[in-house]
Amino acid sequence: MIDQQLQSRQRVDTVSADDTALTIRIRRIRTVSKNALDELLKSRTATMGAIMIILLLAVCFLTPVVATHNPTKPNYRERLAPVSAEHYFGTDKFGRDIYSRVLYGGQRTVFVAIAAVALGLALGIPLGVFSGYFGGRFDAVSMRFVDGFIAFPGLLLYLLIITLAREWKLEGIWNDLILIFALGLNTMPEIARMTRGTTLIEVRREYVEAAHVVGEGSLFIAMREILPNCVSPLIVNATVRLGYVILIIAALSFLGLGTPPPTPDWGGDLSAARDHMESHPMIAIFPGLAICYSVLAFNLFGDGLRDILDPRIAER
């Protein structure tokens, strides 16, 4: 009977301790979130960029709802129609609704850009952390590998990978996956070098020595102790990189190396509008404005984050 009471008390103590730890963690998250929001609101640049990005993502998620026409269905009776209540942005040379094509093209472009940057982060962060933490031969070999990627022109890498995909006759989602792989692979070297540089600074900190004294494993120290302190410059770089990747996707499509028609694509629509830019300039204006808006949104947000997270700039 006494043992049962002791066991029940231990369970109650364990549950209360877990509740206390969870409560403390929730409070910390709330405090950090509130402080981050306050700092964000202090920067007009970051606030403007955040609002623009939220609007962009909202439109991308709601594209099937707000689009008015099938973006790939031609209607030759309404070729090159002007702006009207039926077609908000007019139609292209095949009679396809430009408004719907801009929406669906943005949905695909933003998804590919986010996936490519995420892949670059997933490849570059572990390589940079382990290279800076372990050093020695592993650092030398991994950084020479990264230098080789940096020395290889990015455009040639895109052309090589996308040409191979065309030879293998990959279409649909596979074409987007190949594009994500090419862009992510080109993003990886810069992420790896940035992470390595920050790791080399953090590895000399006192909290790393304390973790060694306590007996923590190398993998735990690298990923749980050092990596969180390398996040700030990576967030800024990834945000600005998103705008750069969107430009690359549009450029490749403009050159005919992106998703083949009739799939909606900003760069592809710009390329198709070249023959009618003098007589019907609106065909090119709306995809161009969509590209400018997206790149500007991510660049503003990235610059604002850099001002907030970089203490040297903040002191000025």
Secondary structure, 3 states (H helix, E strand, C coil): CHHHHHHHHHHHHHHHHHHHHHHHHHHHHHHHHHHHHHHHHHCHHHHHHHHHHHHHHHHHHCHHHHCCCCCCCCCHHHCCCCCCCCCCCCECCCCCEHHHHHHHHHHHHHHHHHHHHHHHHHHHHHHHHHHHHHCHHHHHHHHHHHHHHHHCCHHHHHHHHHHHHHHCCCCCHHHHHHHHHHHHHHHHHHHHHHHHHHHHHHCCCHHHHHHHHHCCCHHHHHHHHHHHHHHHHHHHHHHHHHHHHHHHHHHHHHCCCCCCCCCCCHHHHHHHCHHHCCCCCHHHHHHHHHHHHHHHHHHHHHHHHHHHHCHHHHHC
